[in-house]
Amino acid sequence: MTCPRLEYRAENDEHEFDHLRPYCTVTDEFVSPMKADICNDRFDFDHEDHCEVFQAAVEAAAADDD
């Protein structure tokens, strides 16, 4: 499963890019293409088990629901 927190954007507040760049909506920052490959399930990566950023976002959302 591709990370639901990963988006591809063609611009930010200051610049327009000539190609889409990977953006993590949890950390609110652009990430490297290598990181995006991992987030897109390369190397048997599982978000629920391996990504501390994804896990923290899920925990925060659960706490907000309480």
Backbone bond lengths (Angstrom), bond angles and torsions (degrees), N, CA, C in turn:
res aa  C-N    CA-C-N  psi(-1)  N-CA   C-N-CA  omega(-1)  CA-C   N-CA-C  phi
1 M - - - 1.447 - - 1.521 109.25 -
2 T 1.289 116.42 129.35 1.457 120.69 174.08 1.516 108.78 -68.94
3 C 1.298 116.33 142.15 1.463 120.11 -178.55 1.530 110.82 -59.66
4 P 1.326 117.77 125.81 1.468 119.73 179.58 1.527 112.53 -71.96
5 R 1.312 117.11 -8.90 1.467 121.40 179.47 1.525 112.52 -94.94
6 L 1.337 117.30 -0.07 1.456 121.77 -179.12 1.521 109.77 -100.68
7 E 1.318 115.60 127.54 1.462 121.86 178.09 1.518 108.35 -123.87
8 Y 1.314 115.86 163.07 1.460 121.13 174.25 1.519 107.60 -118.18
9 R 1.320 115.54 125.42 1.456 120.88 -175.36 1.528 111.42 -123.96
10 A 1.323 115.34 147.02 1.460 121.49 -179.93 1.525 112.10 -99.01
11 E 1.342 116.69 -0.83 1.465 119.69 -178.94 1.516 110.54 -160.46
12 N 1.310 115.10 163.89 1.461 121.30 169.20 1.529 107.13 -128.78
13 D 1.299 118.37 -165.32 1.466 120.90 -176.80 1.531 113.03 -64.11
14 E 1.337 116.31 -25.30 1.456 120.12 -172.92 1.525 114.84 -113.54
15 H 1.335 117.70 -23.51 1.459 120.37 -172.03 1.526 111.97 -134.96
16 E 1.319 114.24 152.33 1.454 121.15 170.01 1.525 106.34 -112.56
17 F 1.322 117.31 129.42 1.457 121.98 -174.84 1.520 111.11 -96.94
18 D 1.316 116.11 157.77 1.462 120.15 178.40 1.524 112.37 -84.88
19 H 1.332 117.19 -4.37 1.463 121.83 175.22 1.532 108.84 -152.62
20 L 1.313 116.19 162.29 1.457 120.77 179.80 1.527 110.60 -68.83
21 R 1.310 115.03 142.42 1.463 120.88 178.41 1.522 109.22 -123.24
22 P 1.336 116.75 143.78 1.466 119.92 -179.06 1.537 111.28 -72.64
23 Y 1.335 114.73 135.84 1.463 121.54 -176.89 1.521 108.78 -132.18
24 C 1.326 116.89 127.09 1.470 122.42 177.54 1.521 108.46 -91.09
25 T 1.331 116.59 118.61 1.463 120.06 -178.14 1.525 112.48 -78.46
26 V 1.326 117.75 -12.55 1.470 120.35 176.35 1.521 109.67 -77.46
27 T 1.321 116.40 -48.53 1.464 120.26 -178.60 1.524 112.50 -88.93
28 D 1.340 116.12 -6.78 1.470 121.87 -178.32 1.523 112.11 54.66
29 E 1.345 114.88 48.40 1.452 119.31 177.87 1.522 110.66 -152.99
30 F 1.310 114.59 156.93 1.453 119.87 174.71 1.521 108.50 -72.82
31 V 1.316 116.43 145.33 1.457 121.62 178.75 1.523 109.46 -118.22
32 S 1.299 115.78 163.37 1.461 120.49 -178.76 1.528 110.19 -69.76
33 P 1.312 117.06 153.84 1.471 119.82 175.58 1.533 112.02 -57.43
34 M 1.337 117.80 -33.70 1.464 120.42 177.97 1.528 110.82 -64.93
35 K 1.309 117.06 -43.03 1.466 121.36 177.00 1.532 109.86 -62.83
36 A 1.310 117.24 -41.62 1.464 120.97 179.29 1.525 111.01 -63.02
37 D 1.330 117.59 -37.99 1.468 120.47 176.16 1.520 110.72 -58.88
38 I 1.318 116.08 -42.59 1.463 120.11 179.09 1.523 109.57 -66.07
39 C 1.330 117.32 -42.33 1.467 121.56 178.71 1.533 111.99 -65.93
40 N 1.312 116.58 -21.67 1.461 121.49 177.98 1.530 111.25 -93.73
41 D 1.312 115.93 29.86 1.467 123.85 171.70 1.517 116.33 72.64
42 R 1.288 117.79 26.91 1.455 119.36 171.61 1.526 108.51 -76.13
43 F 1.279 116.84 153.06 1.466 123.45 173.79 1.525 112.85 61.73
44 D 1.340 117.96 33.98 1.471 122.94 178.56 1.528 112.90 55.83
45 F 1.313 116.00 34.75 1.459 122.16 179.24 1.519 109.72 -72.99
46 D 1.303 117.58 131.68 1.460 122.53 176.49 1.526 108.20 -119.45
47 H 1.310 116.90 118.93 1.468 121.53 -174.25 1.524 112.46 -58.82
48 E 1.307 116.71 -43.80 1.459 120.00 -176.72 1.523 112.19 -66.62
49 D 1.309 117.23 -29.73 1.468 120.78 -177.56 1.523 114.35 -98.62
50 H 1.334 118.37 -28.90 1.456 120.30 -168.52 1.532 116.22 -114.55
51 C 1.312 118.28 -17.40 1.465 119.53 -173.18 1.531 111.33 -105.53
52 E 1.318 115.88 110.41 1.465 120.11 -179.87 1.523 111.82 -67.19
53 V 1.318 118.21 -29.08 1.468 121.60 177.89 1.524 109.63 -68.59
54 F 1.333 117.11 -46.40 1.461 121.84 178.27 1.531 110.27 -62.73
55 Q 1.318 117.07 -44.12 1.464 121.46 -179.49 1.531 110.90 -61.58
56 A 1.326 117.19 -42.91 1.465 120.76 179.09 1.528 111.24 -64.31
57 A 1.322 117.60 -37.65 1.465 121.06 178.88 1.520 110.98 -66.57
58 V 1.319 117.50 -40.44 1.465 121.45 178.60 1.526 109.77 -65.81
59 E 1.334 116.92 -43.59 1.471 120.75 178.78 1.528 111.30 -63.11
60 A 1.321 117.63 -41.18 1.457 121.25 178.65 1.516 111.39 -64.81
61 A 1.322 116.84 -41.00 1.467 120.49 178.18 1.517 110.96 -64.81
62 A 1.330 117.07 -39.33 1.465 121.05 178.10 1.520 111.22 -65.50
63 A 1.333 116.96 -39.31 1.458 121.16 178.46 1.533 110.98 -66.58
64 D 1.321 116.67 -35.33 1.470 120.80 178.03 1.518 111.35 -67.71
65 D 1.335 116.78 -30.21 1.458 121.47 -179.71 1.526 112.46 -75.05
66 D 1.331 116.19 -19.49 1.485 119.94 -178.47 1.475 113.12 -78.32
